[in-house]
Amino acid sequence: MQQKINEKVNVLVGFREKKFKPLAFYWQNRKRKIEKINLTYTAKTGRHDFYYFSVTSAGDYYKFCFDVTKMTWTLEETSF
């Protein structure tokens, strides 16, 4: 079941060779380890850049958006 969330979340990020990737996130008072990054893409709206990540954690799927201008992460949706 797919569910829209659109909540700001904290994400633990790793950096390597000028690239970054989410490693874990905090949602509903729990730390959830990201086991796999399924898809990444970027989008631009005016002057704002956004990085999108579709990830797997404990068999569930999550979609995140990182807003480069605001330096914030949003959990956009999840599928169970």
Secondary structure, 3 states (H helix, E strand, C coil): CEEEEEEEEEEEEEEECCEEEEEEEEECCEEEECCEEEEEEEEEECCEEEEEEEEEECCEEEEEEEECCCCEEEEEEEEC
